């Protein structure tokens, strides 16, 4: 009888151990997945900001070219210095 109780207790303890370890693995995988998502999201936001800055710079250059073309008809290459 005592051997049966010990075996049953051991089985219950092992089952709980498996559940706890399995749960920890699932939580770890979710955490890793979320970390990857947020990391990539941050990189995408950074690239988006960079694209916005480049778009603004292109607009400024186009504006300068349009002003130069309007004043002389043809832009003077020497006046097209980087900003």
C-alpha positions in Angstrom: 0.0 0.0 0.0 2.8 2.4 1.0 4.6 1.6 -2.3 1.5 2.5 -4.3 1.1 5.8 -2.5 4.7 6.6 -3.1 4.4 5.7 -6.8 1.3 7.8 -7.2 2.9 10.8 -5.4 6.0 10.5 -7.6 3.8 10.3 -10.7 1.9 13.5 -9.7 5.2 15.3 -8.9 6.7 14.3 -12.3 3.5 15.4 -14.1 3.6 18.8 -12.4 7.3 19.1 -13.2 6.6 18.4 -16.9 3.8 21.0 -16.9 5.9 23.7 -15.2 8.9 23.1 -17.6 6.5 23.0 -20.6 4.9 26.3 -19.5 8.3 27.9 -19.0 9.3 26.8 -22.5 6.2 28.3 -24.0 6.6 31.6 -22.1 10.3 31.7 -23.2 9.3 31.2 -26.8 6.6 33.9 -26.6 9.1 36.3 -25.0 11.7 35.6 -27.7 9.1 36.1 -30.4 7.9 39.4 -29.0 11.5 40.5 -28.5 12.2 39.8 -32.2 9.0 41.6 -33.3 9.8 44.7 -31.2 13.4 44.8 -32.3 12.5 44.6 -36.0 9.7 47.1 -35.5 12.3 49.5 -34.1 14.6 49.0 -37.0 11.7 49.5 -39.5 10.8 52.8 -37.7 14.4 53.9 -37.9 14.4 53.2 -41.6 11.1 55.0 -42.0 12.6 58.1 -40.3 15.6 57.9 -42.6 13.4 57.7 -45.7 11.5 60.8 -44.5 14.7 62.8 -44.1 15.9 61.8 -47.5 12.5 62.7 -49.0 12.8 66.2 -47.4 16.3 66.6 -48.8 15.2 65.6 -52.3 12.4 68.1 -52.1 14.8 70.9 -51.1 17.1 70.1 -53.9 14.2 70.1 -56.4 13.1 73.4 -55.0 16.6 74.9 -55.5 16.8 73.5 -59.1 13.4 75.0 -59.9 14.5 78.4 -58.5 17.7 78.3 -60.5 15.9 77.2 -63.7 13.3 80.0 -63.2 16.0 82.7 -62.8 18.3 81.7 -65.7 16.4 79.2 -67.7 19.1 76.6 -67.2 20.8 75.7 -63.9 24.4 76.7 -63.4 26.2 73.5 -62.3 28.6 75.5 -60.1 25.8 76.8 -58.0 24.4 73.3 -57.3 26.5 72.6 -54.2 25.3 70.1 -51.6 23.4 71.6 -48.7 
